[in-house]
Amino acid sequence: MTGIPIPDESLDMQITDILRTISWPTNKDALVDAAREAGASNEVLSMLDGLPEQDYADVNAVTKLIGSNYGPGLGG
């Protein structure tokens, strides 16, 4: 981790830091729980909570959906 409190990081960095800590495959609930435990911002929690209820094989599966839902800069 960078040593910067997660809520002070950009959204991209918050999500990257959270996804690095996940054991894959995972599901939406585990993603939201990991973000909450990491102290992610409400905006990041909302993004993850808005993902479809399904299993995610890896980081790319999550970032593709986040990127398509929230515009450029995420999930490329």
C-alpha positions in Angstrom: 0.0 0.0 0.0 1.1 3.5 -0.6 0.6 4.8 3.0 -2.0 7.3 1.8 -5.3 6.8 3.5 -7.6 5.3 0.9 -10.3 8.0 1.0 -7.7 10.6 0.0 -6.7 8.6 -3.1 -8.2 9.0 -6.5 -11.1 6.7 -7.3 -8.8 4.7 -9.7 -6.2 4.2 -6.9 -8.8 3.3 -4.3 -10.2 0.6 -6.6 -6.8 -0.7 -7.6 -5.7 -0.9 -3.9 -8.9 -2.8 -3.0 -8.8 -5.2 -5.9 -5.2 -6.1 -5.1 -6.3 -7.5 -1.7 -9.1 -9.7 -3.1 -8.8 -13.5 -3.4 -10.1 -14.4 -6.8 -12.6 -15.6 -7.9 -15.0 -13.5 -5.8 -18.5 -12.1 -5.8 -19.9 -8.6 -5.5 -20.6 -8.9 -1.8 -17.0 -9.8 -1.1 -15.8 -6.8 -3.1 -18.1 -4.4 -1.2 -17.0 -5.9 2.1 -13.3 -5.6 1.2 -13.8 -2.0 0.2 -15.7 -1.2 3.4 -12.9 -2.8 5.5 -10.3 -0.8 3.6 -12.1 2.4 4.4 -13.0 3.3 0.8 -15.0 6.4 0.0 -18.8 6.2 -0.3 -18.4 6.8 -4.1 -16.2 3.7 -4.5 -18.6 1.7 -2.3 -21.5 2.8 -4.5 -19.7 1.8 -7.6 -18.9 -1.7 -6.3 -22.4 -2.1 -4.9 -23.8 -1.2 -8.3 -22.1 -4.1 -10.0 -24.3 -7.1 -11.1 -24.7 -10.0 -8.6 -22.3 -12.5 -10.1 -19.0 -14.2 -9.6 -15.9 -12.3 -10.9 -12.9 -14.3 -12.1 -10.3 -11.6 -11.8 -9.5 -7.9 -11.6 -10.3 -7.4 -15.3 -13.8 -8.7 -15.0 -14.5 -6.0 -12.3 -12.7 -3.1 -14.0 -14.4 -3.6 -17.3 -17.8 -3.2 -15.7 -16.7 -0.3 -13.6 -15.2 1.4 -16.6 -18.2 0.9 -18.8 -20.5 2.2 -16.0 -18.5 5.2 -14.9 -16.6 6.4 -18.0 -13.0 6.8 -19.0 -10.2 6.4 -16.6 -11.3 3.2 -15.0 -11.0 -0.3 -16.3 -8.8 0.0 -19.3 
